[in-house]
């Protein structure tokens, strides 16, 4: 593992692998932006997937999709386990896993709503959770809540502990929950404490980043979302020193059986941030499609595009926003 991490870091430095990953998210965001407000999230997602996959063909690495668009039979590309990159089989190539969501918030693109992004996380082979496309129960917040909140605790405990750690009244807490029928009990429990429940349609990657951001009004993210976004979020929050926990939730027995085949040990275990992304040699990149955490894609008068991405280097803790002007 040490050799893998050393090689990953060396390649990142010598061939600027990060720029290739940035190219992938930017290309996906631009492709998806053509469908903003057109009511067709599936077409937007398809455009993003195709654009991102095309970029990966030329990336100089031995890559693999650790978690992505779904099982091979269900996803035409970026399926779980799919090989990526131009150096497959090269013994000198860095072996890197990718967790990817070419379009986070497909419905938000269709309806022209905030926080749609093209996102990915990359880390050395075997250090990102490799699991089927399923749901994940999640909790996250700012660095002050590291070791304070947990999925193993009750909603009441987490609210009370967070308020104490942040020096706020419970009524001053802003907690994001996805607006889904499955969260009826959670929302009721939160409102019993008089917290401000911020309901979102989609976009729990952005929500978790907001919860980790000391300049944001959001204090926590709670509830069940998609597992790929959970792995990606855990990578970002590892770089920010913010807490994240997840537990897989299975839609049916088929997903449970596939998880048992892919994951060693207890598939219903509590995964903390550093188990979902088990390496400091990792990077998170998210490029905005619709405005939110980042600016959305803007078409310029000369036909080029203005894009903005959020980049988090886990090893250094570097966190920056990157603005680019590029063609499609």
N, C-alpha and C positions, 0 to 999 in steps of 0.2 A: 504493500500500500504506500509506503514511503516513496519508493521509486516512481509509482504512478503519480503521486501528488507533485513530486519534484519535476517530472517531465511535463505535467500539465501546466505548472507555473512557468517553466522555461519556454514552452511553446507560446503561452499567452504573451510572454515578453518579446520573443523573437519574431513571431509572424503576426502579432496583433490579432490573435484569434477572437478577441472580444469584438473587434470591428466587423468580423464576419457574422457574428451573432447579432450585432446591431443591424447589419444589413438585412438579416432574416426578419427581424421584427418590423423594421421600417417598411420592407417590401410587403409584408402581410398587412400592415396598417393601411398603406396606400391602396392596395387592392380592395380591401374591405370598404374603404371610404367611398368608393363609387356607388355603394348601395345604401348610404346613409339616408334615412327617411323614406325608403322605397317599400317598406313593409315586407321585405324578404330576407329574414335573418339567415335562412339556410343558404341562399345564394351568396350572401356576404361571407359566411363562414367558409364556404367552398372556395371562394376567391382567395381568402386569406391563407387557407391550407395549401392551395396550389402554389401560391407565390412564395410562401416560406419554404416549402419542400424543394422548389427549384433552386433556391439559394444554397441549401444544404448540400446539393449535389457537388458543388465546387469548393466546399470548405475542406481544408487540408487536415483532416483528422479521421480517426476510426471511431465514428460516433454510433450511438444507439439510442433509440427512444425508450427511456425508462418508464415514462408514463405520458400518455398523449391522447390521441383522438379516439382510442378505444381498441377493441380486439381486432386482430387482422381481418377476420371475416366481416366485420362491421365497418371498417375504415379503409378507404382506398389508398390512403397515404398517411404518414406520420402515425402509424399504428404501433402499439406497444411491442417493443422488441425489434422494430424496423432498423436495419443498418443505415447509417448516414455518412456522408463525407466521401472525399476522393482518395482516401488512403486505406480503404478496407483491406485487411489481410497483410498490411505492411507492418512488420515487427517493430519498426522504428516510429510508428505513428502513435500519438497520444490516444489512449482509450478513454473516451468521454461519454458520459450519459447526459441525455437531455430530457428535461420535463417541460412540456410545451402545451400552450393553448394559443393557437394562431389567432383566435378571436374570442377574447373574454367578453361576455355580454353581447351575444348575437342579437338578442331582442332589443337591446338599447341602440344598436346600429339601425335596425329595421325601423325603430320609432324615433330616431334622432334624440336619444337621451344620453345623460352624462356617463363618463367613466368606462366606455368601451376601450379596450387595449389589446394589442398583440403582445403576448408575454412568453418568456422562457426562463429556465434556469439550467445552468450547465455545471457539471462537477465530474471528478474522476469516476471511472467505471466502478459501479457497485456502491456508490455513496449516496445515491438518491433512491428513495423508496420505489421499488419496482412492483407495481400492483395493478390489478384490473381497473377499468374505468368504473368507479362506483362513487358513493357518497362518503363524506367525511364530516363528523361532528368536530367543530373547531372552537377554540377560544384564543384570543390574542389581545394585546394591549401595549402600552409604552414600556420602556425599560424599567420604570419604577415598579411595575407589577411582576417582574421576573421573580419567580418563586413565591408569589403571593396568590395568584389565581390558578385554577386547575379544573379540568373536566371531571376530575374525581370528587370535586367539592360540589355542594349544592348551589343553586342559583343565589339563594340568600347569602350564603357564605361569601361567594365571589363578589357580590354587590357590596356587602359590608366591608370586606377586606380591601377592595379597590378604593372605596371612598376614604377609608382610613389612610391607605398608602399615598393617595393623591392629595390628601388634605382637603377633600370636598365633602359637601353634604350629599347624601344619596340622591336627592332631588336635582343636584347639579351634574350628575353623571349623564353622558350621552353614549348610549350603547346601540351599536348597529346590529340589526337582525334582518335576514332576508324575509320578505313578505310572502310567506308560504303557509298553507294550512298545517303543515307538520310542526310549526313553531307556535301554535296557539297556546300551549301550556307554558312554554318559555316566556312568551310575551306577557301572559297573565301574571306570571311570577315576578317579572321585572316591574310591571306596572304596580304591583302590590307594594313595591318599595319606592314608588313615585319617581323612578328614574325616567329620563327622556328616552323612549325607545325610538330610534331612527330606523324606519323601515325602508328597505331598498328592494328593487325588483331583481337586480342582478349586480354583479361586480364586487364580490367579496375580496378579491385581491386588492383592489383600490381601497376598500373599506379597512382591511387589515393594515395596509400601509398608512392610512390616515390615523388609525388607532395607535400605531407606533410612533407617529410624528408628533414631537412636542409642540409644534406650531399649529396642530389641528385641534378642532373642538371635540373630536371623537375620542372617547376614552377606552372603549373595548369593542371587539367584535365577538358575537356569540351565535351559535346555531350550526345547522347542517347545510353544507354546500358540496361542490364537486371535489373529489379527491385530487385530480391533477392540479387544480388551483391551490389546494392545500400544500402540496409538495413545493410548488413554486413559491408560495407565500412564505413557507418555512425557510427557504433559502434566503429570501430577501430579509426576513426578520433576524436571521442569524447574523447577517452583515450589519444590522442596526442594533444588535444587542437587546432586542425586544423579545418577549415571550410568545411562544406559540405551541399549542398542543392540538393533536388530532386523534380521532378514533374512527376507523373505517365503519361505514354503515352500508349494509348490502340490500340492494333492491329485490333480489331474488336468490334462490338457492344456487343458480348457475354462477352468479358472481361470487358467492361464498366459496363454491368449489374451485373456481379458478384462482381465487386468492389463496386458498390452501395449497394449491400447486405452485404458486409463484413466491410465497412468503414462508420463510422458515419460522416455526414457532407459533405463538398465539396470535391469530389474525384479528382478534378483538382487543388486543392490548392497547394501552395508551401510548401513543407516539409523541415524544417531545420534539421540539424544534431540531435538536442536534442529532436525533435519530432519523428524522425525515430527510435531512440534509446532513450527512455525517462527515463533512469535510469543510475546512476553511478555504480550500482551493476551489471556490465556486463563484459564480456570477449570476446576478439577476438582471434582466433587461425587460422593460415594458415600454412600448411605444403607443402613444395615444391615437385613437381613431376618432372618438368624440371627446370634447373637452371634459376635464375632470382633474385628476391628479396631474395630468400633463395637458398641454394644448392639443386640440384635435388636429387632424390633417387639414391643411389649408391649400387649396389650389390657387396658384399664383397666376398673374396675368400672362406670363410667358409659357404656361402649361406645365411648369415644374411644381413641386410640392414642398411645402414647409412642414416639417415633422419635429416633434419633441419626444425624447425618451428619458426615462428614469433608469439610471444604471447604479447598481450596488455591487461593489467588489467586496466579497466576504472577508478575504484575508486581511485587507488593509482597513476595512470599515469605510472605504471611500464611497461617498454617496453624492451623485451629481446628476444634473439635468443636461441633456445634450440636444442642441438645436442643429438641424441640418436642412439644407435645401438640396433636393435631388429630383431626378426624373423618375418616371414610373419604373 
